Amino acid sequence: MHDAIVISDIHLGSANSQAKRLVRFLEKIRDGELPTARLILNGDVFDSIDFRRLKKNHWRVLSMLRKLSDQIEIIWICGNHDGSAELVSHLLGVTVRDEYILESGGERILILHGHPFDDFIDAHPILTWVGDLIYGFLLWLDSTHTLARHAKKGSKTFLRCAEKIKQGARELARKRKCTAVCCGHTHHDDADYSDLPYFNSGCWTELPTTYLTITNGVVRLERFDEMVLEDVPALDPAVAVS
């Protein structure tokens, strides 16, 4: 059994949220196919606190989380999109924190969303908004999400922000006397073992969807590539018969 599974950046309410896949993922945890003592939601579960934007599968995710909280410990770490921690706590009945230290296998692992180290958001809110729009358009334009991933990796601004978050998270982990740190926020999955080990759980707005497992002090970056049946195009009846 894992000591924890960490996911981040689901962005419920966004058209690009991979909610169907996440429901299947949560079902695997519920059914014991992915056994874990706790599930850590590392920020940006919501795209915004506007429940009118939530679709059927987005509500299914929230329902699954509510039910799972009766089986395992669920810890919600607030991200920059999540709004009021008090509201989130009452909504799902889960513990909400700004950061969390997991003790596993004799290791102390710091888990936080990472946005406090992203000073670009506060310094350039309009550019941030435009960047989010472009990113969302690229996700919509290309169903494989290859364009969006390449655009991120080719952006000097993004790379600088990602590096700042990594450096800031490592410095905070040292202050907290932790041996590793896990973030979200960048939507860029990462496992960097140089210096103090840094991990990023990626996101659930683009493919492949990724998550972290923590077992006996070992952090692993995993992919959840299982195809969801609703995503498979129906066969044309004429083709199916021939």
Order of alpha helices (4+ residues) and beta strands (2+ residues): beta-alpha-beta-alpha-beta-alpha-beta-beta-beta-alpha-alpha-alpha-alpha-beta-beta-beta-beta-beta-alpha
